[in-house]
């Protein structure tokens, strides 16, 4: 239900849901740099990785990091 929502609305949603965001949108990096709290952001430049590679990296992160360790953290994929 967030299709068309702006970045701040999407960030508020992941914060309320406690979900890590996976994105190609570098605008979220700027929001995080402003100090906006978040449960975690996984950023990947567009077309730099295949879907398979992204899934493999996300699976590894899930196995290695707790939700608390991801809080306010940005992982570059």
HUMO-V343150 format. One line per field, one symbol per residue. psi: psi as a letter, one per 20 degrees, with the letter a starting at -180 (. if undefined). burial: 1 if it has 9 or more other ideal C-beta (glycine too) atoms within 8 Angstrom, else 0. A space follows every 10 residues. Layout:
# HUMO-V343150
psi = ???
burial = ???
This chain:
# HUMO-V343150
psi = jjpiqrghgg ghghghikqp ppqioihhgg ghhijpqqiq poppqpjiqr ggggggghgg ghhhprhhhh pkqppp.
burial = 0000001011 1011100001 1010000110 1100000111 1111000000 0011001100 1000000001 1011101
